C-alpha cells in the first residue's frame, strides 16, 4: 500500500471517512428499485434472483468481524482501502452482468466492504484529539442512515430513466472517489496488535453466521418449520457454541469474548440488536404504505421515486442529530444518549401508528424516528470504545456493527411474516392490511423500548469521561501507543 499521509488534517479526514461510510450504505440501497424486476433482468426464477440481495447480507456479516480484526492486526487504513477496492470490483462485476451468477458474485464482493464504517470509527479513535472524537464518531455512525435514505430516491431516478447497470457503475465511481480521498487524506494508525490471525475462529464464525442469517432471511420462502430452516438454526447453535469454546482457549482470538462479556460491551451490543431491528422496521413499512393503491383506504398511491424522496429527509435528520448526540454524551454520558434515543424512536413509532393518512405525517414520523436513531448510533461507538483496549477497537466496533445487522435481519424476517399473514384483498390480490402495518410499527416501538431496558444495565457514566475514554492497551498485546495530535 502507498505510504499514508504524515500530517492528517482532522476536518478533511472526518469528511472523507464519513463519505466512505455513505458510499457503502448507498451500495446497499441502490439495488432496491430493481429487486422486483431482477427475475426478468437476469432471466432467473424469483427465488434464485433473491440471492442478489441475500449474498450481500451474508458477505457483509462474515466480512465485518474478520476485516475489523485484521484492521487491528495489520492496519485499519490498509483494510479500509481493501474494503473500498472490493466495493469497486463488485460494482464493476455487477455493471457487466446480465445473468444471475456474476450478479450474485458481484453483490457478494460489494458486501465484503461492509466493515468500512467500523474501521472509520476506529481510525478516528486513533487519530483525533479526545475533544473531537465523540462528534466525529457520531457523524461516521450516522453515515449508514444517510446513505440509505439518500440512495433510494437517487436509485429510483436512475432506474426509471437510465439503464439499470448505471446503478452499479455509479456505486463503483463513488467507491473510486472515496478510495482516492482515503489514500490522500487518511493516515495509517500506529495502534495495532500484530500476531497471527485466528483462522479456525474466522471459519467457525463465518459458518455460524451464514447458517443463522440464511435461516432468518430465507425462512419465509423455505417455511419456518421446514427441515432446511430448522437444520440451519440447529447448525448455527452448535457451530457458534463450538466457536465460543475455541475463542475462549485461543491465545489470539478473532473475538475476545472476555472483553465482549464486560457489562458495558455486552449490553451495548444487545441494545444494538434491538435498535437495528427498530430502525429497519421503518424502512420496511413506510415505502410500502406510500406505494400501495389509494383504493385500499390507507395506501397513498405514490411512485417509488416519491417514496424515496419522502424517506430522504430522515437521513439528513440523522446526520443533523449526530453533533447533538455527541454533546449529550459529553455532558451526561453515552448511556444517557442511548436511552434518550431509544425513547425518541419509540415515540416516533407511536406517532406513526396514529398518523399515517398523509404524506407529511409519514415524513414527520420518519424524521422523529431518525432523530432517535441518530442519538443511538452516536452513543454506541462511544460506549464500545470506552470499554475496550485501543488495540481491539476495530474488532469491537465491527462486532457492534454486526449486532445491528442481525437486528435488521430479524426485523425483515418478522415484518415479512406479519405483512404476509395479515392481509386484505384488492382486485383479487392479497395486500398487507392496515392493521399489519400498525402491528409492525408497534413491534418497532417495542424493540426501541427493549433497547431502553437493556441500556439501563450499562454501568453509569463516570464524570469527566465524556464518552470518549481511551483505555490503555491490554498488557501483552504488543500494541503501540496511539499518536497524539
Buried (B, 14 or more C-beta within 10 A) or exposed (E): EEEBBEEBBBEBBBBBBBBBBBBBBBBBBBBBBBEEEBBEBBEBEEEBBBBBBBBBBBBBBBBBBBBBBBBBBBBBBBBBBBBBBBBBBBBBBBBEBEEBEBBBBBBBBBBBBBBBBBBBBBBBBBBBEEEBBBBBBBBBBBBBBBBBBBBBBBBBBBBEEEEBBBBBBBBBBBBBBBBEBBBEBBBBBEBBBEBEEBEBBBBBBBBBBBBBBBBBBBBBBBEEEBEBBBEBBEBBEEBBEBBBEBBEEBEBBBBBBEBBEBEBBBBBBBBBBBBBBBBBBBBBBBBBBBBBBEEBEBBBEBEBBBBBBBBBBBBBBBBBBBBBBBBBBBEBBBBBBBBBBBBBBBBBBBBBBEEBEEBEBBBBBBBBBBBBBBBBBBBBBBBBBBBBBBBBBBBBBBBBBBBBBBBBBBBBBBBBBBBEEBBBEBEEEEBBBBEBBBBBBBBBBBBBBBBBBBBEBBBEBEEEBBBBBBBEBBEEBEBBEBEEE
